[in-house]
Amino acid sequence: MSDFDRESLERLFGRRPVRTLAGGEPLFRQGEPASAVFLIARGRLRMIRHLASGDRITIHTGRTGELFAEGSLFSDVYQCDAIAAAPTRVRACGKTEMLAAIDSSPSTMLALLEQVTRSLHHARAMRELRNVRSADDRVLQHLHLSASKGGAVVFDRPLLEVAEDLGLTHEAYYRALATLARAGAIKRTGRVIRLINSAAETLHQR
């Protein structure tokens, strides 16, 4: 659930029609007129930016209960593609109505600012990770960022998506996991990856 309270979300989105997207289907494309902010009723949406180099990077992954594309409130066009990562249902609120709600409610404005700030911090962290040259180090640092306090990582999406977020092929990502496991830095049990701190720190210092 986002930081917006349930009452505010219900007031803005509750009676709006649901749009259903199949996995891989776009909600909007980079460069299209920015007309609305979305609430993800169920599923996942990936925000993907196309670069001048021809590469593409995942800026953000939105999940059930979260607002999506709130940055479009202050842009004439969408700055990224929005692609359903799984079967997804969304509701849309037009920019004019959303801005009016923000103008009349300081708590809504602060909650929106917090969510945008958190998204920017995540995007910056992912950009820094993609600049790490060693695939092993890149994967290990991402696992540290994603781990719970107990050192466990359970991704809510396929590892293929995780690899793409890091700018790696899925083959390179799995090779890195295998290397980390052989070094004793991680232990994999099904979908759970657990960090072994002492070994991970030794590997990172090499």
Secondary structure as UniProt FT lines:
FT   HELIX           6..13
FT   TURN            14..15
FT   STRAND          19..21
FT   TURN            23..24
FT   STRAND          26..28
FT   TURN            30..31
FT   STRAND          36..42
FT   STRAND          44..50
FT   TURN            52..53
FT   STRAND          56..63
FT   TURN            64..65
FT   STRAND          67..68
FT   HELIX           70..74
FT   STRAND          81..84
FT   STRAND          88..94
FT   HELIX           95..104
FT   HELIX           106..130
FT   HELIX           135..146
FT   TURN            149..150
FT   STRAND          152..154
FT   HELIX           159..165
FT   TURN            166..167
FT   HELIX           170..182
FT   TURN            183..184
FT   STRAND          186..189
FT   TURN            190..191
FT   STRAND          192..195
FT   HELIX           197..205
//
